[in-house]
Amino acid sequence: MKKLKVFSTLLTASILFAGCSAAPTNNSNSSDSKKEDKQTISWDNKQNLKGQEISLLWVDSDGVRAKLLEEFTKETGIKVNEVAVDYNSLYNKITTSALSNSSNIDLAEMDTIWAGQFLKGNIAYDLTKVVPEDVKKTFTQSSLSSVMYDKKLVAMPFFSSTKHFYWNTKLLADAGYSEPPKTWDEFREVSKKLTKNGSYASAWSWKQSEGLTCDYVSLVYGFGGEFFDANGKPAFNKGGGLKALEYMTDLVNKDKTVDPASLQWTEDDVKNAFAAGKIAMMSNWEGMYPDLNNSSKSKVVNQTDVGIMPGEGSVVSSAVTGSEGIALMNGSKHKQAALEFLKWMSTKEFQLPLFKNGGNYPTVEAMYQDSDLKAADTTKTIDKIMEQFNYGHNRPNAPGYVEWADILSAELHEALLGNKSPEDALNSAAEQIEKSIESSK
């Protein structure tokens, strides 16, 4: 999710309630209860569910999402009791409910990095055999992959999200470029020409936090690397993973084309620098428009564009995903009614208002060709945004990721500061992460 700047708070809550690498276990989810659920829950439900009530825990959005719940009730007769919290509190509240075997939450918003934790900890109901295969095929690649773990469907896609590539068309034209770089080699050469007179070619969210890990993931796969090998061992400390960090450190310390403040910046800081015209290129989440074209918030009105992230070699593009899902809680006593809401999420009645009023991009691929959605796209960028969803890559979302991410971001930051070589930093991270995985078995 794009609100990952609050990751440090989330990490504290994760360790407090979930331990270092093992997910909390909902003991009420016995094999008998699983069997019963599979017999009574059905995608093609014929039961009359009017009058039933379910509870939905998700992030507060100033009432935008609450209006959708009213529409669902009108259509189905199922009442939804909204529990809206800030993102910092979301994971805490979900795991507390699971640990106490509470049934007061039927559905909950799930960040992609929690998928393994939710499945292995029996927090979320396994939807793999419930949702038909033809339905799964309707979703964008990035949104579907973000709610899966170990080939299991842990939640229904809620919205599509990846990082994207933004550039200042005027600054590039002034430097003699009519189009943005398509490869990371080109990006590096272009950056050298764009860095002058106190302005930098790019800025990044490279403070020691989840934002740094997100950008590293984009580059690992962009350089043809992977996080784990076929045996589940860390592989990011060699090949494309090592090339990615070497590239990052070269931009900062050799080429000096990256604004030095990047080592303390979040995605919002980068957005502000780009809007102020202080940098020419950035990687950031969707949702930068229409603010970038709002004269009260931006000095680069109608001077910017968005497209796919660069790749390298045979890799066309790569971007970290931030898509989320809505999970059906194992402790729910109203699973069929809750499933009806998950089913409704794939309809235009849900997807269009979520985009128009909440700025969230659809999970259903066909929606990107919908005439009403295109009409609502006042910035005319939706086709460019959608293309990046074909090149999305997840962060490892296995149980224990919350600890791994802390280890990894710390070592990445040491390399960017010049305190360690990229190879030493990644070897240290790989060793610590492998020990964490072994100790959790």
C-alpha positions as CSV (number, residue, x, y, z in Angstrom):
1,M,0.0,0.0,0.0
2,K,1.2,3.5,-0.7
3,K,0.9,4.5,3.0
4,L,4.0,2.5,3.9
5,K,5.6,5.5,5.4
6,V,4.1,4.4,8.7
7,F,5.9,1.0,8.5
8,S,7.9,1.5,11.7
9,T,4.7,1.7,13.7
10,L,3.3,-1.3,11.9
11,L,6.5,-3.2,12.6
12,T,6.2,-2.6,16.3
13,A,2.7,-3.8,16.4
14,S,3.5,-6.8,14.2
15,I,6.3,-8.0,16.5
16,L,4.2,-7.4,19.6
17,F,1.3,-9.5,18.4
18,A,2.8,-11.8,15.9
19,G,6.3,-12.5,17.2
20,C,9.4,-12.3,14.9
21,S,8.3,-14.7,12.2
22,A,5.4,-16.9,13.3
23,A,1.8,-15.7,12.6
24,P,-0.7,-15.7,15.4
25,T,-2.9,-18.8,15.3
26,N,-6.7,-18.6,15.5
27,N,-7.4,-21.9,17.3
28,S,-11.0,-21.8,16.5
29,N,-10.1,-22.6,12.9
30,S,-9.9,-26.4,13.4
31,S,-10.0,-28.8,10.5
32,D,-13.6,-29.6,11.3
33,S,-14.7,-26.0,11.1
34,K,-12.8,-25.6,7.8
35,K,-14.7,-28.6,6.4
36,E,-18.0,-27.2,7.6
37,D,-17.2,-23.8,6.0
38,K,-16.5,-25.4,2.6
39,Q,-19.8,-27.1,2.7
40,T,-21.8,-24.0,3.5
41,I,-20.0,-21.2,1.6
42,S,-20.6,-20.9,-2.1
43,W,-19.8,-18.3,-4.8
44,D,-23.1,-19.1,-6.5
45,N,-25.2,-18.6,-3.3
46,K,-29.0,-19.2,-3.6
47,Q,-29.8,-18.4,0.1
48,N,-31.8,-15.4,1.1
49,L,-29.4,-13.3,3.1
50,K,-31.5,-10.2,3.6
51,G,-31.4,-8.9,7.1
52,Q,-28.0,-10.4,7.9
53,E,-25.2,-8.1,9.3
54,I,-21.5,-8.2,8.7
55,S,-18.6,-6.1,10.0
56,L,-15.9,-4.7,7.8
57,L,-12.6,-3.4,9.1
58,W,-10.7,-1.1,6.8
59,V,-8.8,2.2,6.6
60,D,-10.8,5.4,7.2
61,S,-11.2,7.5,4.1
62,D,-13.3,10.4,5.2
63,G,-16.6,8.7,4.4
64,V,-15.8,7.9,0.8
65,R,-15.9,4.2,1.3
66,A,-18.8,4.3,3.7
67,K,-21.1,5.3,0.8
68,L,-20.3,2.2,-1.0
69,L,-21.5,0.1,1.9
70,E,-24.9,1.8,1.7
71,E,-25.1,0.9,-2.0
72,F,-24.3,-2.8,-1.2
73,T,-27.0,-2.9,1.4
74,K,-29.6,-1.5,-1.1
75,E,-28.7,-4.2,-3.6
76,T,-28.5,-7.2,-1.3
77,G,-30.3,-6.3,2.0
78,I,-27.1,-7.2,3.9
79,K,-26.1,-4.5,6.4
80,V,-22.4,-3.7,6.7
81,N,-21.1,-2.3,10.0
82,E,-18.0,-0.3,9.1
83,V,-15.1,-0.2,11.5
84,A,-12.8,2.5,10.1
85,V,-9.3,3.0,11.5
86,D,-6.1,4.6,10.5
87,Y,-3.6,2.5,8.6
88,N,-1.3,2.3,11.7
89,S,-4.0,0.6,13.7
90,L,-5.2,-1.8,11.1
91,Y,-2.8,-4.8,11.6
92,N,-2.9,-4.4,15.3
93,K,-6.6,-4.6,15.5
94,I,-6.8,-7.6,13.1
95,T,-4.2,-9.7,15.0
96,T,-5.7,-8.8,18.3
97,S,-9.0,-10.1,17.2
98,A,-7.4,-13.3,15.8
99,L,-5.5,-14.0,19.0
100,S,-8.6,-13.6,21.1
101,N,-10.6,-15.9,18.8
102,S,-13.1,-13.0,18.4
103,S,-15.8,-13.2,15.7
104,N,-16.6,-9.5,15.7
105,I,-14.7,-8.9,12.4
106,D,-16.1,-10.6,9.3
107,L,-14.0,-8.8,6.6
108,A,-10.7,-6.9,6.9
109,E,-8.5,-4.9,4.6
110,M,-5.2,-6.8,4.0
111,D,-1.9,-5.2,2.8
112,T,0.0,-7.4,0.4
113,I,2.9,-7.9,2.8
114,W,0.5,-9.7,5.3
115,A,-0.7,-12.4,3.0
116,G,1.5,-15.2,4.2
117,Q,0.9,-14.2,7.8
118,F,-2.8,-14.2,7.4
119,L,-2.9,-17.6,5.7
120,K,-0.3,-19.5,7.8
121,G,-1.7,-18.0,11.0
122,N,-5.3,-19.0,10.2
123,I,-6.4,-15.4,10.4
124,A,-8.0,-15.4,6.9
125,Y,-10.2,-18.0,5.2
126,D,-8.6,-19.7,2.3
127,L,-10.6,-18.6,-0.8
128,T,-8.7,-20.7,-3.3
129,K,-11.5,-23.2,-4.0
130,V,-14.3,-20.8,-3.3
131,V,-13.6,-18.2,-6.1
132,P,-14.0,-19.7,-9.6
133,E,-11.0,-19.7,-11.8
134,D,-12.7,-17.7,-14.5
135,V,-13.4,-15.0,-11.9
136,K,-9.7,-14.9,-10.9
137,K,-8.7,-14.4,-14.5
138,T,-10.6,-11.1,-14.7
139,F,-8.3,-9.3,-12.3
140,T,-5.1,-7.3,-13.2
141,Q,-1.9,-9.3,-12.6
142,S,-0.7,-7.0,-9.9
143,S,-3.9,-7.0,-7.9
144,L,-4.3,-10.8,-8.0
145,S,-0.7,-11.7,-7.2
146,S,-0.8,-9.3,-4.3
147,V,-3.5,-11.3,-2.5
148,M,-1.9,-14.7,-3.0
149,Y,0.6,-16.7,-1.0
150,D,1.9,-20.2,-1.8
151,K,-0.6,-20.4,-4.7
152,K,-3.5,-19.8,-2.3
153,L,-6.0,-17.0,-2.6
154,V,-5.9,-15.2,0.8
155,A,-8.2,-12.3,0.0
156,M,-10.2,-10.7,-2.8
157,P,-8.4,-7.9,-4.7
158,F,-9.4,-4.5,-3.4
159,F,-7.5,-2.0,-5.6
160,S,-4.6,-2.1,-8.0
161,S,-1.3,-0.4,-7.2
162,T,2.3,-0.3,-8.3
163,K,5.0,2.3,-8.4
164,H,5.3,4.3,-11.6
165,F,7.8,6.4,-13.5
166,Y,7.2,10.2,-13.6
167,W,9.2,12.8,-15.5
168,N,9.3,16.5,-16.1
169,T,8.8,16.9,-19.9
170,K,10.2,20.5,-19.9
171,L,13.4,19.7,-18.0
172,L,14.0,16.7,-20.3
173,A,13.4,18.7,-23.4
174,D,15.7,21.5,-22.2
175,A,18.4,18.8,-21.8
176,G,17.8,17.6,-25.4
177,Y,15.5,14.6,-24.7
178,S,12.1,14.2,-26.4
179,E,11.2,11.0,-24.4
180,P,12.1,9.5,-21.0
181,P,14.7,6.8,-20.5
182,K,13.5,3.2,-21.2
183,T,16.4,1.4,-19.5
184,W,18.3,2.0,-16.3
185,D,21.5,2.5,-18.3
186,E,19.8,5.3,-20.2
187,F,18.4,6.7,-16.9
188,R,21.9,7.0,-15.6
189,E,23.2,8.8,-18.6
190,V,20.2,11.1,-18.8
191,S,20.6,11.9,-15.1
192,K,24.1,13.2,-15.6
193,K,22.9,15.8,-18.0
194,L,19.9,16.8,-15.9
195,T,21.9,17.4,-12.7
196,K,23.1,21.0,-12.8
197,N,22.8,24.4,-11.2
198,G,21.7,23.0,-7.8
199,S,19.0,20.8,-9.3
200,Y,19.1,17.0,-9.3
201,A,17.9,14.5,-11.9
202,S,16.0,12.4,-9.3
203,A,15.0,11.9,-5.7
204,W,13.9,8.8,-4.0
205,S,12.2,7.6,-0.8
206,W,15.4,6.1,0.6
207,K,15.2,6.7,4.3
208,Q,15.6,3.6,6.4
209,S,12.0,2.4,6.0
210,E,9.7,0.3,3.9
211,G,9.8,2.9,1.1
212,L,13.5,2.0,0.6
213,T,12.7,-1.7,0.4
214,C,9.9,-1.0,-2.1
215,D,12.3,0.8,-4.5
216,Y,14.9,-1.9,-4.1
217,V,12.3,-4.5,-5.0
218,S,11.5,-2.7,-8.3
219,L,15.2,-2.6,-9.2
220,V,16.0,-6.2,-8.2
221,Y,13.5,-7.5,-10.7
222,G,14.3,-4.7,-13.1
223,F,17.9,-6.0,-13.3
224,G,16.6,-9.6,-13.7
225,G,17.1,-10.7,-10.1
226,E,15.0,-12.6,-7.6
227,F,14.6,-12.6,-3.8
228,F,14.7,-16.3,-3.1
229,D,15.9,-19.2,-5.1
230,A,14.0,-22.5,-5.9
231,N,15.1,-23.9,-2.5
232,G,13.8,-20.9,-0.6
233,K,17.2,-19.5,0.2
234,P,18.0,-15.7,-0.1
235,A,19.2,-14.9,-3.6
236,F,19.0,-11.1,-3.5
237,N,22.7,-10.8,-2.5
238,K,23.9,-11.8,-6.0
239,G,23.0,-11.4,-9.6
240,G,20.3,-8.8,-10.3
241,G,19.8,-8.1,-6.5
242,L,23.5,-7.1,-6.2
243,K,23.5,-5.1,-9.4
244,A,20.4,-3.2,-8.2
245,L,22.1,-2.0,-5.0
246,E,25.4,-1.3,-6.8
247,Y,23.3,0.9,-9.2
248,M,21.6,2.7,-6.4
249,T,24.9,3.5,-4.6
250,D,26.5,4.6,-7.8
251,L,23.7,7.1,-8.4
252,V,24.1,8.5,-4.9
253,N,27.9,8.4,-4.3
254,K,29.6,8.3,-7.7
255,D,27.3,10.2,-10.1
256,K,25.8,12.4,-7.4
257,T,22.7,12.8,-9.5
258,V,20.3,12.0,-6.6
259,D,19.2,14.7,-4.2
260,P,21.1,13.8,-1.0
261,A,18.0,14.4,1.0
262,S,16.6,11.2,-0.5
263,L,18.3,9.2,2.3
264,Q,15.9,10.9,4.7
265,W,12.8,11.2,2.5
266,T,9.5,9.4,2.2
267,E,7.4,9.1,-1.0
268,D,5.5,12.3,0.0
269,D,8.8,14.2,0.3
270,V,9.7,13.1,-3.2
271,K,6.4,14.1,-4.6
272,N,6.7,17.6,-3.1
273,A,10.2,18.0,-4.6
274,F,8.9,16.9,-8.0
275,A,5.9,19.2,-7.8
276,A,8.2,22.1,-6.9
277,G,10.3,21.4,-10.1
278,K,13.4,20.6,-8.1
279,I,13.9,17.2,-9.6
280,A,13.3,15.9,-13.1
281,M,12.3,12.2,-12.5
282,M,10.9,10.1,-9.7
283,S,9.4,6.7,-8.9
284,N,6.2,7.0,-7.0
285,W,2.7,5.5,-6.6
286,E,-0.3,6.3,-8.7
287,G,-2.5,9.2,-7.4
288,M,0.1,11.9,-8.1
289,Y,-2.5,13.5,-10.4
290,P,-4.5,15.7,-10.4
291,D,-2.3,17.4,-7.8
292,L,0.6,17.8,-10.1
293,N,-1.6,19.8,-12.4
294,N,-3.1,21.9,-9.7
295,S,-1.5,25.4,-9.7
296,S,-2.2,25.8,-5.9
297,K,-0.1,22.7,-5.2
298,S,2.3,22.5,-8.1
299,K,4.8,24.5,-10.0
300,V,5.0,22.0,-12.9
301,V,1.4,22.2,-14.1
302,N,1.1,20.4,-17.5
303,Q,4.8,19.9,-17.6
304,T,4.9,16.2,-16.4
305,D,4.0,12.8,-17.7
306,V,3.8,9.2,-16.3
307,G,4.7,5.8,-17.8
308,I,6.3,2.5,-17.1
309,M,9.4,2.1,-15.0
310,P,12.6,1.4,-16.9
311,G,14.0,-2.1,-17.2
312,E,17.4,-3.5,-18.2
313,G,18.5,-6.2,-20.7
314,S,15.5,-8.5,-21.5
315,V,13.4,-6.9,-18.7
316,V,11.0,-4.4,-20.2
317,S,9.9,-2.9,-16.9
318,S,9.6,-3.7,-13.2
319,A,7.7,-2.0,-10.4
320,V,6.9,-3.0,-6.8
321,T,3.2,-3.7,-6.2
322,G,1.2,-2.0,-3.4
323,S,-2.1,-3.6,-4.2
324,E,-4.4,-4.7,-1.3
325,G,-7.2,-7.1,-0.7
326,I,-10.2,-7.7,1.6
327,A,-9.9,-10.9,3.5
328,L,-12.6,-13.1,4.9
329,M,-11.8,-13.7,8.6
330,N,-11.7,-17.3,9.8
331,G,-13.6,-16.3,12.9
332,S,-16.5,-14.9,11.0
333,K,-19.9,-16.3,11.8
334,H,-21.4,-14.8,8.7
335,K,-19.1,-16.1,6.0
336,Q,-21.7,-16.4,3.2
337,A,-23.0,-12.9,3.7
338,A,-19.4,-11.6,3.9
339,L,-18.6,-13.5,0.6
340,E,-21.4,-11.7,-1.1
341,F,-19.6,-8.4,-0.4
342,L,-16.4,-9.8,-1.7
343,K,-18.3,-10.8,-4.9
344,W,-19.8,-7.4,-5.2
345,M,-16.4,-5.7,-5.0
346,S,-15.7,-6.9,-8.6
347,T,-18.7,-5.1,-10.0
348,K,-18.8,-1.7,-11.7
349,E,-21.0,-0.4,-8.9
350,F,-18.0,-0.8,-6.6
351,Q,-15.0,-0.2,-8.9
352,L,-16.1,3.0,-10.5
353,P,-17.0,5.1,-7.4
354,L,-13.9,3.8,-5.7
355,F,-11.9,5.3,-8.5
356,K,-13.9,8.5,-8.9
357,N,-14.1,9.4,-5.2
358,G,-11.3,7.5,-3.6
359,G,-8.6,7.6,-6.3
360,N,-8.2,3.8,-6.1
361,Y,-7.5,2.0,-9.4
362,P,-9.7,-0.9,-10.5
363,T,-8.7,-4.5,-9.9
364,V,-10.9,-5.8,-12.8
365,E,-8.9,-5.5,-16.0
366,A,-12.0,-4.9,-18.2
367,M,-12.8,-1.8,-16.2
368,Y,-9.9,0.0,-17.9
369,Q,-11.8,0.0,-21.1
370,D,-15.1,1.2,-19.5
371,S,-16.3,4.4,-21.1
372,D,-17.5,5.8,-17.7
373,L,-14.2,5.1,-16.1
374,K,-12.3,6.8,-18.9
375,A,-14.6,9.8,-18.7
376,A,-13.8,10.0,-15.0
377,D,-10.1,10.0,-15.8
378,T,-9.7,13.8,-16.1
379,T,-5.9,13.6,-16.3
380,K,-6.0,11.0,-19.2
381,T,-3.4,8.9,-17.6
382,I,-5.3,5.7,-16.8
383,D,-4.0,3.7,-19.8
384,K,-0.4,4.6,-18.8
385,I,-1.0,3.6,-15.2
386,M,-2.7,0.4,-16.2
387,E,0.3,-0.7,-18.4
388,Q,2.6,-0.8,-15.4
389,F,0.3,-3.3,-13.7
390,N,1.5,-5.9,-16.2
391,Y,5.0,-5.6,-14.8
392,G,4.3,-5.7,-11.1
393,H,6.4,-7.6,-8.5
394,N,5.6,-8.3,-4.9
395,R,7.7,-8.0,-1.9
396,P,8.2,-11.4,-0.2
397,N,4.9,-11.7,1.8
398,A,5.8,-14.9,3.7
399,P,5.3,-15.0,7.5
400,G,8.2,-13.2,9.1
401,Y,8.4,-10.5,6.4
402,V,7.9,-7.7,8.9
403,E,11.2,-8.7,10.5
404,W,13.0,-9.3,7.2
405,A,12.0,-5.9,5.9
406,D,13.5,-4.2,8.9
407,I,16.8,-6.1,8.5
408,L,16.9,-5.4,4.8
409,S,16.2,-1.7,4.9
410,A,18.8,-1.2,7.6
411,E,21.5,-2.9,5.5
412,L,20.4,-1.2,2.3
413,H,20.7,2.2,4.1
414,E,24.2,1.3,5.3
415,A,25.3,0.8,1.7
416,L,23.7,4.0,0.5
417,L,25.5,5.9,3.3
418,G,28.8,4.4,2.1
419,N,29.3,2.6,5.4
420,K,29.3,-0.8,3.8
421,S,29.9,-2.1,0.2
422,P,26.7,-3.3,-1.5
423,E,28.0,-6.9,-1.4
424,D,28.8,-6.8,2.3
425,A,25.4,-5.2,3.1
426,L,23.4,-7.7,1.1
427,N,25.4,-10.7,2.4
428,S,24.8,-9.5,6.0
429,A,21.0,-9.1,5.3
430,A,20.8,-12.6,3.6
431,E,22.6,-14.2,6.5
432,Q,20.3,-12.6,9.1
433,I,17.2,-13.4,7.1
434,E,18.1,-17.0,6.5
435,K,18.7,-17.4,10.3
436,S,15.3,-15.9,11.0
437,I,13.7,-18.3,8.6
438,E,15.5,-21.3,10.1
439,S,14.6,-20.4,13.6
440,S,10.9,-20.1,12.8
441,K,10.7,-23.7,11.5
